[in-house]
Amino acid sequence: MSYHLKAIQAAISKINSDLNNIDIIKGCVPIEETQLNVQDATIKILKSLGINSRETFNIWKENQGDGKRIEGQKKFYNMVKQQSNAHWKSLKNPTSSVRHTYEKFLLGFKIYNS
């Protein structure tokens, strides 16, 4: 088994084991945290899920979307919206802002700049 495959499997195991303990996934978001801006919420969620690359993000989306990345993507957008509702509503296209933020934050995207 290659080193990269082992690393990916370890990342998946960590993400899956952490899923039950993450308040934002359970919908238990403290009120004071709902006022983050979209960019900060995106980064906070990625960090809390242990996602640091395009590859691990794609794996997470597939797991959350029952094999369909687009469904996992929608779940991620909903998590960000929950954390940044006021700012989310003020943006014309908030999903574009989320996408730009994670593409800048995650290793493997062209605009990565961490």
C-alpha positions in Angstrom: 0.0 0.0 0.0 1.4 3.4 -1.0 2.3 6.0 1.5 -0.3 8.4 0.1 -3.1 5.8 0.3 -2.3 5.1 3.9 -2.3 8.9 4.7 -5.7 9.3 3.0 -7.1 6.3 4.9 -5.8 7.7 8.1 -7.3 11.1 7.3 -10.7 9.5 6.6 -10.6 7.5 9.8 -9.8 10.7 11.8 -12.6 12.6 10.1 -15.1 9.8 10.6 -14.2 9.5 14.3 -14.4 13.2 14.9 -17.8 13.6 13.1 -19.8 12.6 16.2 -18.0 15.1 18.3 -18.3 18.2 16.2 -21.0 20.6 17.4 -21.4 22.4 14.1 -22.3 19.1 12.3 -24.8 18.2 15.0 -26.5 21.6 14.6 -25.5 22.8 18.1 -23.9 26.1 17.1 -23.6 28.6 20.0 -25.4 31.8 19.1 -22.3 34.0 19.6 -20.5 32.0 16.9 -23.2 32.6 14.2 -21.9 36.1 13.5 -18.7 35.0 11.8 -18.1 36.2 8.3 -18.2 33.7 5.5 -14.4 33.5 5.1 -13.7 32.9 8.8 -16.5 30.4 9.1 -15.2 28.4 6.1 -11.7 28.2 7.5 -13.0 27.4 11.0 -15.1 24.5 9.7 -12.2 23.1 7.6 -9.9 23.2 10.5 -12.4 21.6 12.9 -12.9 18.8 10.4 -9.1 18.3 10.0 -9.3 19.1 6.2 -6.1 20.7 4.9 -6.0 19.6 1.2 -8.2 19.4 -1.8 -7.9 15.6 -1.7 -9.2 15.3 1.9 -11.9 17.8 1.2 -13.1 15.7 -1.8 -13.1 12.5 0.3 -15.1 14.3 3.0 -17.6 15.5 0.5 -18.0 12.0 -1.0 -18.5 10.5 2.5 -21.1 13.2 3.5 -22.9 12.9 0.2 -23.2 9.1 0.1 -20.7 9.0 -2.8 -22.0 12.2 -4.5 -19.6 15.1 -4.0 -22.2 17.7 -4.9 -24.3 16.6 -2.0 -21.4 16.8 0.4 -20.6 20.3 -1.1 -24.2 21.4 -0.3 -23.8 20.1 3.3 -20.6 22.1 3.6 -22.3 25.3 2.3 -25.0 24.8 4.8 -22.5 24.5 7.6 -20.9 27.7 6.6 -24.3 29.4 6.3 -25.2 28.3 9.8 -22.0 29.8 11.2 -22.2 33.1 9.2 -25.9 33.7 8.6 -25.9 37.5 8.7 -22.9 37.9 6.4 -24.2 35.0 4.1 -27.5 36.8 3.5 -25.7 40.1 2.7 -23.7 38.5 -0.2 -25.0 38.3 -3.8 -23.3 34.9 -4.3 -22.1 33.5 -0.9 -21.1 30.1 -2.3 -18.6 31.8 -4.6 -17.0 33.4 -1.5 -16.9 30.1 0.3 -15.3 28.4 -2.8 -12.7 31.2 -3.2 -11.8 30.9 0.5 -11.3 27.1 0.6 -9.5 27.2 -2.7 -7.1 29.7 -1.2 -6.8 27.8 2.1 -6.5 24.2 0.9 -3.3 22.6 -0.6 -4.0 21.3 -4.1 -5.9 24.3 -5.5 -4.2 26.7 -8.0 -4.8 29.7 -5.7 -3.5 28.0 -2.6 -1.8 30.6 -0.4 -1.6 29.4 3.2 
